[in-house]
Amino acid sequence: MYVCLCQAVKDSEVRQAVASGVEDVDQLAEVLGVGTGCGSCRDFAQTLIDEALDESLAYAA
């Protein structure tokens, strides 16, 4: 599913970015450009980042 239509970024790309060390939307914007167009995706992108971080912490525990 697309997270950012302006930059054509999918949720799988967001999860890969988190696995590579991204922890917030500002970092995601630097890496993938998410939120740099209209900005309407920023909240949803942060939710996905938080979920991915939670999953990685649960997996590590």
PDB file of N, CA, C and O in Angstrom, chain B, residues numbered from 101:
ATOM      1  N   MET B 101       0.845  -1.170   0.000  1.00  0.00           N
ATOM      2  CA  MET B 101       0.000   0.000   0.000  1.00  0.00           C
ATOM      3  C   MET B 101       0.891   1.234   0.000  1.00  0.00           C
ATOM      4  O   MET B 101       1.970   1.244   0.593  1.00  0.00           O
ATOM      5  N   TYR B 102       0.422   2.262  -0.671  1.00  0.00           N
ATOM      6  CA  TYR B 102       1.180   3.514  -0.715  1.00  0.00           C
ATOM      7  C   TYR B 102       0.993   4.299   0.575  1.00  0.00           C
ATOM      8  O   TYR B 102      -0.120   4.434   1.084  1.00  0.00           O
ATOM      9  N   VAL B 103       2.075   4.800   1.080  1.00  0.00           N
ATOM     10  CA  VAL B 103       2.074   5.666   2.252  1.00  0.00           C
ATOM     11  C   VAL B 103       2.105   7.116   1.797  1.00  0.00           C
ATOM     12  O   VAL B 103       1.372   7.957   2.317  1.00  0.00           O
ATOM     13  N   CYS B 104       2.958   7.399   0.825  1.00  0.00           N
ATOM     14  CA  CYS B 104       3.136   8.747   0.292  1.00  0.00           C
ATOM     15  C   CYS B 104       2.891   8.723  -1.210  1.00  0.00           C
ATOM     16  O   CYS B 104       3.696   8.189  -1.973  1.00  0.00           O
ATOM     17  N   LEU B 105       1.788   9.298  -1.621  1.00  0.00           N
ATOM     18  CA  LEU B 105       1.461   9.324  -3.049  1.00  0.00           C
ATOM     19  C   LEU B 105       2.360  10.290  -3.812  1.00  0.00           C
ATOM     20  O   LEU B 105       2.723  10.022  -4.958  1.00  0.00           O
ATOM     21  N   CYS B 106       2.716  11.396  -3.197  1.00  0.00           N
ATOM     22  CA  CYS B 106       3.549  12.392  -3.874  1.00  0.00           C
ATOM     23  C   CYS B 106       4.895  11.810  -4.300  1.00  0.00           C
ATOM     24  O   CYS B 106       5.411  12.139  -5.369  1.00  0.00           O
ATOM     25  N   GLN B 107       5.456  10.947  -3.463  1.00  0.00           N
ATOM     26  CA  GLN B 107       6.774  10.369  -3.739  1.00  0.00           C
ATOM     27  C   GLN B 107       6.688   8.882  -4.116  1.00  0.00           C
ATOM     28  O   GLN B 107       7.712   8.236  -4.337  1.00  0.00           O
ATOM     29  N   ALA B 108       5.460   8.343  -4.189  1.00  0.00           N
ATOM     30  CA  ALA B 108       5.225   6.936  -4.547  1.00  0.00           C
ATOM     31  C   ALA B 108       5.999   5.975  -3.640  1.00  0.00           C
ATOM     32  O   ALA B 108       6.694   5.077  -4.115  1.00  0.00           O
ATOM     33  N   VAL B 109       5.866   6.180  -2.327  1.00  0.00           N
ATOM     34  CA  VAL B 109       6.555   5.346  -1.347  1.00  0.00           C
ATOM     35  C   VAL B 109       5.547   4.382  -0.727  1.00  0.00           C
ATOM     36  O   VAL B 109       4.470   4.783  -0.285  1.00  0.00           O
ATOM     37  N   LYS B 110       5.916   3.119  -0.705  1.00  0.00           N
ATOM     38  CA  LYS B 110       5.045   2.072  -0.161  1.00  0.00           C
ATOM     39  C   LYS B 110       5.426   1.736   1.277  1.00  0.00           C
ATOM     40  O   LYS B 110       6.525   2.050   1.737  1.00  0.00           O
ATOM     41  N   ASP B 111       4.494   1.092   1.975  1.00  0.00           N
ATOM     42  CA  ASP B 111       4.722   0.714   3.368  1.00  0.00           C
ATOM     43  C   ASP B 111       5.925  -0.216   3.511  1.00  0.00           C
ATOM     44  O   ASP B 111       6.640  -0.144   4.511  1.00  0.00           O
ATOM     45  N   SER B 112       6.154  -1.073   2.543  1.00  0.00           N
ATOM     46  CA  SER B 112       7.305  -1.979   2.618  1.00  0.00           C
ATOM     47  C   SER B 112       8.615  -1.192   2.600  1.00  0.00           C
ATOM     48  O   SER B 112       9.585  -1.588   3.246  1.00  0.00           O
ATOM     49  N   GLU B 113       8.647  -0.090   1.870  1.00  0.00           N
ATOM     50  CA  GLU B 113       9.842   0.750   1.834  1.00  0.00           C
ATOM     51  C   GLU B 113      10.054   1.456   3.171  1.00  0.00           C
ATOM     52  O   GLU B 113      11.189   1.638   3.613  1.00  0.00           O
ATOM     53  N   VAL B 114       8.953   1.851   3.811  1.00  0.00           N
ATOM     54  CA  VAL B 114       9.048   2.478   5.133  1.00  0.00           C
ATOM     55  C   VAL B 114       9.607   1.471   6.128  1.00  0.00           C
ATOM     56  O   VAL B 114      10.485   1.803   6.925  1.00  0.00           O
ATOM     57  N   ARG B 115       9.102   0.241   6.084  1.00  0.00           N
ATOM     58  CA  ARG B 115       9.586  -0.801   7.009  1.00  0.00           C
ATOM     59  C   ARG B 115      11.066  -1.107   6.770  1.00  0.00           C
ATOM     60  O   ARG B 115      11.812  -1.324   7.724  1.00  0.00           O
ATOM     61  N   GLN B 116      11.490  -1.125   5.525  1.00  0.00           N
ATOM     62  CA  GLN B 116      12.905  -1.341   5.215  1.00  0.00           C
ATOM     63  C   GLN B 116      13.757  -0.198   5.761  1.00  0.00           C
ATOM     64  O   GLN B 116      14.853  -0.419   6.276  1.00  0.00           O
ATOM     65  N   ALA B 117      13.250   1.009   5.644  1.00  0.00           N
ATOM     66  CA  ALA B 117      13.983   2.171   6.158  1.00  0.00           C
ATOM     67  C   ALA B 117      14.124   2.084   7.673  1.00  0.00           C
ATOM     68  O   ALA B 117      15.178   2.403   8.221  1.00  0.00           O
ATOM     69  N   VAL B 118      13.059   1.652   8.348  1.00  0.00           N
ATOM     70  CA  VAL B 118      13.117   1.487   9.803  1.00  0.00           C
ATOM     71  C   VAL B 118      14.149   0.420  10.160  1.00  0.00           C
ATOM     72  O   VAL B 118      14.925   0.591  11.100  1.00  0.00           O
ATOM     73  N   ALA B 119      14.157  -0.670   9.414  1.00  0.00           N
ATOM     74  CA  ALA B 119      15.135  -1.733   9.658  1.00  0.00           C
ATOM     75  C   ALA B 119      16.563  -1.227   9.458  1.00  0.00           C
ATOM     76  O   ALA B 119      17.508  -1.779  10.023  1.00  0.00           O
ATOM     77  N   SER B 120      16.714  -0.182   8.658  1.00  0.00           N
ATOM     78  CA  SER B 120      18.031   0.406   8.400  1.00  0.00           C
ATOM     79  C   SER B 120      18.390   1.521   9.371  1.00  0.00           C
ATOM     80  O   SER B 120      19.463   2.115   9.272  1.00  0.00           O
ATOM     81  N   GLY B 121      17.485   1.807  10.319  1.00  0.00           N
ATOM     82  CA  GLY B 121      17.811   2.782  11.354  1.00  0.00           C
ATOM     83  C   GLY B 121      16.940   4.017  11.433  1.00  0.00           C
ATOM     84  O   GLY B 121      17.122   4.831  12.338  1.00  0.00           O
ATOM     85  N   VAL B 122      15.997   4.186  10.514  1.00  0.00           N
ATOM     86  CA  VAL B 122      15.104   5.350  10.558  1.00  0.00           C
ATOM     87  C   VAL B 122      14.180   5.224  11.767  1.00  0.00           C
ATOM     88  O   VAL B 122      13.622   4.157  12.020  1.00  0.00           O
ATOM     89  N   GLU B 123      14.020   6.331  12.519  1.00  0.00           N
ATOM     90  CA  GLU B 123      13.199   6.302  13.720  1.00  0.00           C
ATOM     91  C   GLU B 123      12.104   7.354  13.755  1.00  0.00           C
ATOM     92  O   GLU B 123      11.262   7.330  14.653  1.00  0.00           O
ATOM     93  N   ASP B 124      12.094   8.290  12.786  1.00  0.00           N
ATOM     94  CA  ASP B 124      11.032   9.289  12.765  1.00  0.00           C
ATOM     95  C   ASP B 124      10.802   9.794  11.347  1.00  0.00           C
ATOM     96  O   ASP B 124      11.558   9.473  10.430  1.00  0.00           O
ATOM     97  N   VAL B 125       9.756  10.583  11.181  1.00  0.00           N
ATOM     98  CA  VAL B 125       9.351  11.053   9.857  1.00  0.00           C
ATOM     99  C   VAL B 125      10.400  11.972   9.238  1.00  0.00           C
ATOM    100  O   VAL B 125      10.593  11.956   8.023  1.00  0.00           O
ATOM    101  N   ASP B 126      11.069  12.760  10.048  1.00  0.00           N
ATOM    102  CA  ASP B 126      12.095  13.647   9.495  1.00  0.00           C
ATOM    103  C   ASP B 126      13.231  12.841   8.864  1.00  0.00           C
ATOM    104  O   ASP B 126      13.719  13.188   7.789  1.00  0.00           O
ATOM    105  N   GLN B 127      13.642  11.783   9.523  1.00  0.00           N
ATOM    106  CA  GLN B 127      14.664  10.911   8.952  1.00  0.00           C
ATOM    107  C   GLN B 127      14.128  10.219   7.698  1.00  0.00           C
ATOM    108  O   GLN B 127      14.849  10.070   6.712  1.00  0.00           O
ATOM    109  N   LEU B 128      12.871   9.801   7.738  1.00  0.00           N
ATOM    110  CA  LEU B 128      12.254   9.148   6.583  1.00  0.00           C
ATOM    111  C   LEU B 128      12.185  10.101   5.397  1.00  0.00           C
ATOM    112  O   LEU B 128      12.361   9.688   4.251  1.00  0.00           O
ATOM    113  N   ALA B 129      11.931  11.367   5.671  1.00  0.00           N
ATOM    114  CA  ALA B 129      11.900  12.375   4.612  1.00  0.00           C
ATOM    115  C   ALA B 129      13.262  12.509   3.945  1.00  0.00           C
ATOM    116  O   ALA B 129      13.352  12.673   2.728  1.00  0.00           O
ATOM    117  N   GLU B 130      14.319  12.439   4.746  1.00  0.00           N
ATOM    118  CA  GLU B 130      15.673  12.524   4.196  1.00  0.00           C
ATOM    119  C   GLU B 130      15.994  11.324   3.313  1.00  0.00           C
ATOM    120  O   GLU B 130      16.645  11.464   2.278  1.00  0.00           O
ATOM    121  N   VAL B 131      15.539  10.150   3.724  1.00  0.00           N
ATOM    122  CA  VAL B 131      15.880   8.916   3.025  1.00  0.00           C
ATOM    123  C   VAL B 131      14.988   8.672   1.809  1.00  0.00           C
ATOM    124  O   VAL B 131      15.480   8.344   0.729  1.00  0.00           O
ATOM    125  N   LEU B 132      13.654   8.837   1.990  1.00  0.00           N
ATOM    126  CA  LEU B 132      12.705   8.475   0.934  1.00  0.00           C
ATOM    127  C   LEU B 132      11.885   9.640   0.394  1.00  0.00           C
ATOM    128  O   LEU B 132      11.160   9.483  -0.588  1.00  0.00           O
ATOM    129  N   GLY B 133      11.992  10.800   1.022  1.00  0.00           N
ATOM    130  CA  GLY B 133      11.217  11.945   0.567  1.00  0.00           C
ATOM    131  C   GLY B 133       9.793  11.985   1.091  1.00  0.00           C
ATOM    132  O   GLY B 133       9.005  12.839   0.687  1.00  0.00           O
ATOM    133  N   VAL B 134       9.460  11.065   1.987  1.00  0.00           N
ATOM    134  CA  VAL B 134       8.102  11.011   2.539  1.00  0.00           C
ATOM    135  C   VAL B 134       7.789  12.306   3.282  1.00  0.00           C
ATOM    136  O   VAL B 134       8.588  12.777   4.092  1.00  0.00           O
ATOM    137  N   GLY B 135       6.624  12.874   3.000  1.00  0.00           N
ATOM    138  CA  GLY B 135       6.186  14.076   3.689  1.00  0.00           C
ATOM    139  C   GLY B 135       6.749  15.366   3.138  1.00  0.00           C
ATOM    140  O   GLY B 135       6.514  16.432   3.708  1.00  0.00           O
ATOM    141  N   THR B 136       7.485  15.297   2.047  1.00  0.00           N
ATOM    142  CA  THR B 136       8.098  16.506   1.496  1.00  0.00           C
ATOM    143  C   THR B 136       7.256  17.156   0.405  1.00  0.00           C
ATOM    144  O   THR B 136       7.583  18.243  -0.070  1.00  0.00           O
ATOM    145  N   GLY B 137       6.167  16.488   0.005  1.00  0.00           N
ATOM    146  CA  GLY B 137       5.255  17.064  -0.988  1.00  0.00           C
ATOM    147  C   GLY B 137       4.146  17.802  -0.257  1.00  0.00           C
ATOM    148  O   GLY B 137       4.366  18.869   0.315  1.00  0.00           O
ATOM    149  N   CYS B 138       2.965  17.227  -0.281  1.00  0.00           N
ATOM    150  CA  CYS B 138       1.815  17.868   0.360  1.00  0.00           C
ATOM    151  C   CYS B 138       1.836  17.723   1.879  1.00  0.00           C
ATOM    152  O   CYS B 138       1.247  18.536   2.591  1.00  0.00           O
ATOM    153  N   GLY B 139       2.524  16.677   2.380  1.00  0.00           N
ATOM    154  CA  GLY B 139       2.652  16.491   3.827  1.00  0.00           C
ATOM    155  C   GLY B 139       1.518  15.750   4.499  1.00  0.00           C
ATOM    156  O   GLY B 139       1.580  15.506   5.704  1.00  0.00           O
ATOM    157  N   SER B 140       0.489  15.384   3.765  1.00  0.00           N
ATOM    158  CA  SER B 140      -0.661  14.724   4.390  1.00  0.00           C
ATOM    159  C   SER B 140      -0.349  13.303   4.863  1.00  0.00           C
ATOM    160  O   SER B 140      -1.141  12.724   5.607  1.00  0.00           O
ATOM    161  N   CYS B 141       0.759  12.740   4.460  1.00  0.00           N
ATOM    162  CA  CYS B 141       1.111  11.375   4.831  1.00  0.00           C
ATOM    163  C   CYS B 141       1.937  11.295   6.112  1.00  0.00           C
ATOM    164  O   CYS B 141       2.180  10.198   6.616  1.00  0.00           O
ATOM    165  N   ARG B 142       2.363  12.406   6.635  1.00  0.00           N
ATOM    166  CA  ARG B 142       3.312  12.399   7.755  1.00  0.00           C
ATOM    167  C   ARG B 142       2.792  11.643   8.980  1.00  0.00           C
ATOM    168  O   ARG B 142       3.542  10.873   9.582  1.00  0.00           O
ATOM    169  N   ASP B 143       1.542  11.841   9.357  1.00  0.00           N
ATOM    170  CA  ASP B 143       1.004  11.148  10.531  1.00  0.00           C
ATOM    171  C   ASP B 143       0.946   9.641  10.308  1.00  0.00           C
ATOM    172  O   ASP B 143       1.330   8.860  11.179  1.00  0.00           O
ATOM    173  N   PHE B 144       0.461   9.239   9.129  1.00  0.00           N
ATOM    174  CA  PHE B 144       0.378   7.817   8.823  1.00  0.00           C
ATOM    175  C   PHE B 144       1.775   7.196   8.753  1.00  0.00           C
ATOM    176  O   PHE B 144       1.984   6.080   9.230  1.00  0.00           O
ATOM    177  N   ALA B 145       2.709   7.902   8.171  1.00  0.00           N
ATOM    178  CA  ALA B 145       4.084   7.403   8.089  1.00  0.00           C
ATOM    179  C   ALA B 145       4.667   7.212   9.484  1.00  0.00           C
ATOM    180  O   ALA B 145       5.339   6.213   9.739  1.00  0.00           O
ATOM    181  N   GLN B 146       4.418   8.153  10.387  1.00  0.00           N
ATOM    182  CA  GLN B 146       4.927   8.006  11.753  1.00  0.00           C
ATOM    183  C   GLN B 146       4.284   6.817  12.453  1.00  0.00           C
ATOM    184  O   GLN B 146       4.946   6.116  13.218  1.00  0.00           O
ATOM    185  N   THR B 147       3.007   6.585  12.199  1.00  0.00           N
ATOM    186  CA  THR B 147       2.333   5.410  12.762  1.00  0.00           C
ATOM    187  C   THR B 147       3.004   4.128  12.285  1.00  0.00           C
ATOM    188  O   THR B 147       3.243   3.218  13.079  1.00  0.00           O
ATOM    189  N   LEU B 148       3.308   4.054  10.999  1.00  0.00           N
ATOM    190  CA  LEU B 148       3.994   2.876  10.468  1.00  0.00           C
ATOM    191  C   LEU B 148       5.389   2.718  11.065  1.00  0.00           C
ATOM    192  O   LEU B 148       5.812   1.604  11.376  1.00  0.00           O
ATOM    193  N   ILE B 149       6.090   3.812  11.223  1.00  0.00           N
ATOM    194  CA  ILE B 149       7.414   3.757  11.843  1.00  0.00           C
ATOM    195  C   ILE B 149       7.303   3.218  13.261  1.00  0.00           C
ATOM    196  O   ILE B 149       8.065   2.335  13.655  1.00  0.00           O
ATOM    197  N   ASP B 150       6.358   3.745  14.025  1.00  0.00           N
ATOM    198  CA  ASP B 150       6.169   3.300  15.407  1.00  0.00           C
ATOM    199  C   ASP B 150       5.830   1.817  15.470  1.00  0.00           C
ATOM    200  O   ASP B 150       6.357   1.094  16.316  1.00  0.00           O
ATOM    201  N   GLU B 151       4.958   1.364  14.584  1.00  0.00           N
ATOM    202  CA  GLU B 151       4.591  -0.055  14.543  1.00  0.00           C
ATOM    203  C   GLU B 151       5.801  -0.922  14.216  1.00  0.00           C
ATOM    204  O   GLU B 151       6.018  -1.957  14.847  1.00  0.00           O
ATOM    205  N   ALA B 152       6.570  -0.509  13.249  1.00  0.00           N
ATOM    206  CA  ALA B 152       7.749  -1.276  12.853  1.00  0.00           C
ATOM    207  C   ALA B 152       8.781  -1.313  13.978  1.00  0.00           C
ATOM    208  O   ALA B 152       9.410  -2.345  14.213  1.00  0.00           O
ATOM    209  N   LEU B 153       8.952  -0.194  14.669  1.00  0.00           N
ATOM    210  CA  LEU B 153       9.875  -0.163  15.806  1.00  0.00           C
ATOM    211  C   LEU B 153       9.385  -1.068  16.926  1.00  0.00           C
ATOM    212  O   LEU B 153      10.182  -1.784  17.532  1.00  0.00           O
ATOM    213  N   ASP B 154       8.083  -1.045  17.212  1.00  0.00           N
ATOM    214  CA  ASP B 154       7.513  -1.908  18.235  1.00  0.00           C
ATOM    215  C   ASP B 154       7.707  -3.378  17.886  1.00  0.00           C
ATOM    216  O   ASP B 154       8.040  -4.194  18.746  1.00  0.00           O
ATOM    217  N   GLU B 155       7.493  -3.709  16.604  1.00  0.00           N
ATOM    218  CA  GLU B 155       7.672  -5.095  16.159  1.00  0.00           C
ATOM    219  C   GLU B 155       9.124  -5.526  16.317  1.00  0.00           C
ATOM    220  O   GLU B 155       9.391  -6.645  16.755  1.00  0.00           O
ATOM    221  N   SER B 156      10.049  -4.668  15.972  1.00  0.00           N
ATOM    222  CA  SER B 156      11.460  -5.037  16.081  1.00  0.00           C
ATOM    223  C   SER B 156      11.879  -5.195  17.541  1.00  0.00           C
ATOM    224  O   SER B 156      12.698  -6.055  17.863  1.00  0.00           O
ATOM    225  N   LEU B 157      11.321  -4.368  18.421  1.00  0.00           N
ATOM    226  CA  LEU B 157      11.627  -4.509  19.849  1.00  0.00           C
ATOM    227  C   LEU B 157      11.032  -5.787  20.426  1.00  0.00           C
ATOM    228  O   LEU B 157      11.669  -6.469  21.230  1.00  0.00           O
ATOM    229  N   ALA B 158       9.810  -6.109  20.014  1.00  0.00           N
ATOM    230  CA  ALA B 158       9.166  -7.333  20.489  1.00  0.00           C
ATOM    231  C   ALA B 158       9.908  -8.563  19.987  1.00  0.00           C
ATOM    232  O   ALA B 158      10.031  -9.556  20.705  1.00  0.00           O
ATOM    233  N   TYR B 159      10.397  -8.498  18.763  1.00  0.00           N
ATOM    234  CA  TYR B 159      11.129  -9.612  18.180  1.00  0.00           C
ATOM    235  C   TYR B 159      12.474  -9.808  18.870  1.00  0.00           C
ATOM    236  O   TYR B 159      12.941 -10.931  19.054  1.00  0.00           O
ATOM    237  N   ALA B 160      13.078  -8.693  19.245  1.00  0.00           N
ATOM    238  CA  ALA B 160      14.393  -8.755  19.891  1.00  0.00           C
ATOM    239  C   ALA B 160      14.318  -9.258  21.322  1.00  0.00           C
ATOM    240  O   ALA B 160      15.296  -9.786  21.853  1.00  0.00           O
ATOM    241  N   ALA B 161      13.153  -9.094  21.947  1.00  0.00           N
ATOM    242  CA  ALA B 161      13.005  -9.477  23.356  1.00  0.00           C
ATOM    243  C   ALA B 161      12.815 -10.922  23.557  1.00  0.00           C
ATOM    244  O   ALA B 161      12.679 -11.375  24.693  1.00  0.00           O
TER     245      ALA B 161
END
